[in-house]
Amino acid sequence: MPRRSAQAGKRCAIIPIHAQALDGAAGALAQEPTLQPTRLQGDPQRLRPLLDALAAAAQAQLPGMGPPARWLRELRLAGGEAYALITPDLGHDSLEAAELAFDTLRRLLPDTDIYVSAAPC
């Protein structure tokens, strides 16, 4: 005959625990990995205003996204095409960042084919 434990009728709370990486240089807990600057390929005079516009759009529409270095891995202009590679490990924010990048680039580069995708891991 099965026996009921004393805990059978009680609710349990599940508390997720996330390990944080140690910052090797200072020994302090790191809040976020070190951000690498967005890789830019193409004419710098055309890329800089695009990057600034993406940063401004993210600040206005997605204030929690932070600087482009957090969510935009690469911005490339070549031969009538623009490529934006979005950081893939942002969860739902990756989709919002991709939509924001596409809309912003489409507005600023009306005669350019726009490609936005997840960056390779």
Secondary structure as UniProt FT lines:
FT   TURN            6..9
FT   TURN            24..26
FT   STRAND          39..41
FT   HELIX           44..61
FT   HELIX           63..65
FT   HELIX           68..71
FT   STRAND          72..78
FT   TURN            79..80
FT   STRAND          81..86
FT   HELIX           88..90
FT   HELIX           92..108
FT   TURN            110..111
FT   STRAND          113..118
//
